[in-house]
Amino acid sequence: MPLLAERTSRAVPSAIMQVAEKAKALKAAGRDIISFSIGVPNFLPGQHVYDAAIAAVKADTGQYGSNRGPDALLDSYLLHLTRNGITGYERKNVVTGMGAKFVLFNAMYAFLNEGDEVVIPTPYWTSYVDIAHILGAKISLLTCGLAQDYKLTPAQLDAAIGPETKLFIFNNPSNPTGMVYTKAEVLALAEVLKRKPNCWILSDDIYNQMVFDSVGWHHLATLAPELRDRLLILDSVSKTYGMPGWRMGFMVGPEHVAKALVALNSNHLTSAPEVVNAAAAAALRGPQDIPAQKCAEFAIKRDEVLAAFAKVPGLICPRPQGAFYAFPDISFSFGKYYGQTLIDSDVAFCNQLLETKGVACVPGIAFGEPKSLRISYTCKSTELTEGLRRMVEFCHELSATAA
């Protein structure tokens, strides 16, 4: 019987989606489940987005679209960049695709030969490592632990990037931790990157509109413009505009890189559906009140999460200032029991929490940090409050010996 290509064996199902699917199955079976698992914003875009989509359907010509993306969409994204203080890019620097993950795969495919090194701060978004495995890249994980608020230090970056390093991935605000780098921290990393001229830089900016506490959002493209000739910006409409199911992502970078990604699009995607293009352009160009409102709501929910965590002795969580995640260290529970069940890992903690309390979280091992778990707090306020109550109750019911 014919065999699949060896590289397909490197592809693994998303750990996040596996937890989400398990929670969905339990709910379908009649269980009372509250899911803190999948990173969806859980709100819908404004009516102007739907109006644009409907107009695109009515104006449909049945033709193929642009491999790069239509001019109206490219211009709308450039406007978004300008609002963020990032100027100097043109249409020739932008390429679109069916979601940020799609564009990320394209970019990593374009940069990484088998055996090339990619440097990834840990905790990381699962797809960085999953895609690198598929491509046969050498993965260098930089442990950014609780003691340093899950943030990369300049010394770590300087030591990690060597002559063989091809790509560095930087995610700010962070998924899974919700941490946001200060201006000084971004500048310090930029100084290191200036001394590493042979390394591509991929800046994952998916959560750029979800920043709290007036800390601001600071970018390598503006703080160190000399890096732009090897800097790529990854973005999408999914998180900011409540449009994860629409699947529209963007990559901005040097013209020759964008051209290469357009060529890849021409060989698999061809073009995104015009209805999606129109909806995404409307979201980017239209009123920005809903994203601002949701950002404020997420900050309030973040505060509720931290207040609940404070009720559990030993549970430690750096204060997240962006995205919509919290990433508590739960190692205080290791070696304790829930009833007869030993909690000896993050996986055991999450499994028992789901089975006994009906609360779904993603174990930290999925993000390279096995002492933690990730909570996405975008669910309804009533669900968040109840889910946190159950989680605190679970922690209080742990004991030093089996019951």
N, C-alpha and C positions, 0 to 999 in steps of 0.2 A: 504494500500500500504506500502511495506517495506520502512524504513527510512534510510537515510545515517547516518554514525557515527557522533556523536556530534562534534568531532574535525574538521570535514570537514568544518563546519560553521565558523571556525576560520581562514580559508585560504582565503585571499583576493588577487585580481589581483594586480600585481606590479603597483604602481602609476607611475613609470617611463615608463613602457611599455604602459600604458594607454595614456600618453601624446604623446609618439612616434606613436602609432597607430592612434590617432586623426590627427596628422600632416600628416601621410601617406595617410589617407583617404581624407583629404582636398586637398593634392597634386594630388591624383588620380582623384579628381573631377574638376581639372583644375586650382586650386589656385596656386599662386606663393608662395611657402612655403620654409622657411629656418629653419631647425631644429637644435636647440642647445640642444636637449633633451637627447637622449640615449647615454650612455657612451661606444661607440665603437671607436676603434682607427682610423678607416677609412684608413688603408693601408694594403697591402698584404705582406705575408712572401716572403722570397727569393726563387729562383727557386730550390734550393737544397731541400727545404721542399716538393715541388711538386714531385720532382724526387724520393724522399724517399717514398712518398705515392704511386706513380705509381709502383715502385718496389715491394711494399708490396702487391698491387693488383695482380701483376703478379706471386708472390710467394705464393698466398693464398692457404691454405690447407683445408679450410672449417671447421676447428676445433674451439672449445672454447679456449679462451685465459686465462691468469692468473687473479685470483680475485684481486691480489695485483697490477699487472702490470708487463710487461715483464722486464727481467733484463736489457736489453739495455736501456729502458726508465728510469728505476730507477737509473741506473748509470749516465745517461745524466742529470737527475735532481740533483743528488749529485754533479756533476761537476758544475752545475749552482750555487748551494749553496756555493761551494768552491770559485768560482769567487767572490761571495759576502762576502767572509771572514768567512763563517759559516762552520766549519769542525766538525768532530767527529761523524757524523751520518753515518749509513750503510743502506743497502737495507732493513733490518728488521725494520727500523724506518720509512719507506716511504710507502704510499698507494696512489693509483691514483683513479680517478673517472671521470665521464662525466661532467667536468667543475668544477670550484671552488664552485659554489653555491651548486652543488650536494654533494661535499665533506664537505662543511660547514654544510649542513643539516644532513649528517651522523654524524659529530662530535657533533653537538648540541643534536642530538637524543641520542648519546652515553653518554653524560654528564648529561643531564637535565631530572630529573623526574618531573612530574606535581607538581607545587608549588615551585620548586627550583628557587633560585634567580640568575639572570644574570645581570651583571652591564655593561651598554653600554654608552659611552660618546656620547653626542649629540651636533652637528648634527651627524647623523649616516647613514650608508648605509641601505636602506629600508629593505633588506632581513634579517638583524639581528633581527629586531623587528618582522617582519612577521613570521619568522620561530619559534621564541620564543613563539609567540601567538599560533601557531599551536600545539606546544608541551605542552602548558598549563603552561609555566614557569612564574614566577614572574619577571617582568621587572623593573629594577631600572635605570632610565635615569639620567645622570649627565649633566646638562646644561653647555655647554662650549661656552659662548656667544661671541659676537663681541669684547667686551672689552678685552678678553683674547685671541684674534686671533683664536677663535674656538678650542683652545687646552685645554686638561685636565691638571689640576694642581695636584701636589702630595697631597696637603691638601684635595682636593675633593675626590681623590681616597682613601686616608686613612680613611676618614669619611664614605665612601660608602661601603667598603668591611667589612662585619661583619661575625659572626660565621655561618650565614645561606647562605652566598654568595657561589655559586657553580662555577660560570664562570665569567671571565672578558674578554671582547673583545676589542682589541687594533688594530686600523687601521692606518698605517703609510707607505707612504703618504695617506692622507685622501680622501676618496670619501664620501661626496660631496665637501669638501672645498678646496682640493689641498694643504692643509697645511702640512708641514714636521717638525717633531720634531728634535731638535738639540741633539747632543750627551749629553749635560748636562741635557736636559729635559728627555731623555730616562733613563739616570742614576738615576735621582731623582725619577722617577716612579718605577724603579727597586728596589730602597731602600725600598719603601713602600711595594711592592709585596713580598719582602723577609720576611716581618713581617706578611704575610698573608698566612700561609702554607697550608691552606685547600681550597684554591681557584685555580681552573684551569685557565690558561691564553691562550687565542687564539689570535695569532698575524696574522692579515690579511695583507699580504705583496704583494698583487696583483700588486701594482704600483712601485715595488722596483727599476725598471730600468728607471723610469720617474722622475728624480730628477734634479732640475735646480740650477743655481747660485753657483755651486761648494759647496753647503752646506753639501754634503755627506749624506749617509743613514746609520743609526745606529740601532743596533738590540739588543733586550734583550738577545738573545742566546749567543752573544759575550761579551756584557758588564756585564752580570750577569749569567754566566754559571750555577750557583747553582740553577737557576730556571728551568733548562731543564727537570727535572723529572716531571714537571707539565705544561710545555710549548708546545703548538702546533703551527706549522707554516702552514699557508694557502697560496697557490700560484696557478698560472695557466700560460698557454701560451697565453691567450686571449689578454691581453693588450700589453705586451712586444713585441710580434711577429706578431700582426695583425691577430690573429686566433680565434676570439670569437665564430665563427660558428663551429669550429672543436670540441669544448667541451672536453678539457682535463685539469683537475685540480689535485693538489697534496696536501697531508697533511703529515707533518713530525713531529714526536714526540716520546715519550717513546715507547718502543717495545710493551708493553702490550696494549697500546692504538691503535697503528697501527694494531695489531692483531685483536682487536675488530672491527675496521673499515673494515678490510678485510673480517671478518665473515659477517658483514652487506652486503658488496658487493656480497658475495656468495648467499645471499638470495633475491637480487633484480636486481643488475646490471649484475652479473656474470663476465663480462669483457668488457672493451672498445673495439671497433673495431680495428683490427690490423693495418688498414690503418691510423687511428688516432694516435695510439701508435707510429708508424714509423715516421709520420710527426712531432709529438711533439718532439721525440728524436732528429730528424734532426735539428729542430729549436734550441733546447737547446745546442746541441753539435757543430753545424755548425758555420759559420761566424756570428759575432755579429754586423756587420756594419749597417744593416738596423735599428735595435733598437736604436743604438747610433745616427744615422742621424735623426730619427724621434723625439727623445728626444730633440735634438737641434732645430728642427722645431717647436715643441710644445712650447719651451721657447720663441721663437719669437712671436708665436701666443698669448701666455700669455701676452706678453708686449703690443700687439695691443689691447687686451681686456682691460687691465688696462688703456691704453691711452684713449680709448673710454669712460670708466667709469668716468675718470677725467673731462670730459666735462659736466657731470651732477651734478649740485650742490645738495648736500645732499646724494648722492649715495656713500656708503662707502664699500670698499672691501679690506680686508687684502691681502697682496701680496702672492698669492699661489706659492709654490716653488716645486711642484710635481704634479703627475697625469696629467690630462688634463681638469681640472675643475676650474671655478671661482664661488664664492659664495657671491655675493654682498648683502648687507643689503639694502632693498628697502622701508623701513618704512617711508622714507621722502614722499612717494607718498600717504600714507594712509590719507584719508579725502579729497583728491583732486578728480577732475573729469576729465574724458576723454569724451568730449562732454557732453552727458546727463548721462553718467555712472559713478557712484561713485566707486572709488578705495578704498575699505575698508579692503583689505587683499591681501596676496600674490597670492591667487587663482584668485581673481578679476583682479589683475595686469596681470598675465600670460594669463588669458582668453582674456582680452581685447587686449593685445599685439598680440596674435595669430589671433584674429578676424580682427583687423584693420590693422596690419602691416605684418601679415603672418610670424611671428617669434615665434617658439615654444621653451619654457623653462619649466623647472620643478619647480613647487612651492616649497618653502622651507619646508612647512608643511609635505611634503612627507618624509623629513629627520629629522623631529622633531623641525624645526626652522621656525616658521610662518612669520618671518619678512624678509625673504630672498628668493632667488631663485638660482637654479643651472644652469650654462651654461657649456655645453661641447663644447670645441672649436677645435674639430678635423676635422671639415668639410673643404672643399676646401677653399683656401685663399680668392678667390673672393666672395664666399658665406659668409665667416666670416666677411669680410669688409662690405658687403652690409647688413648683418644681424645686425651688430653693428650700422651701420648708421641708420637703421630703429628703433632700440631700443633707441638710443639717441634722435632721432626725436620724438618718442612716449613720452619720458620723458619730453621733452621741450614743448610738446603740452598739458600737464596736466595743469589744472587751479584750482584756489581756489573755483570757483563757476561753476555750471552747465551752459553749453553754451545754 
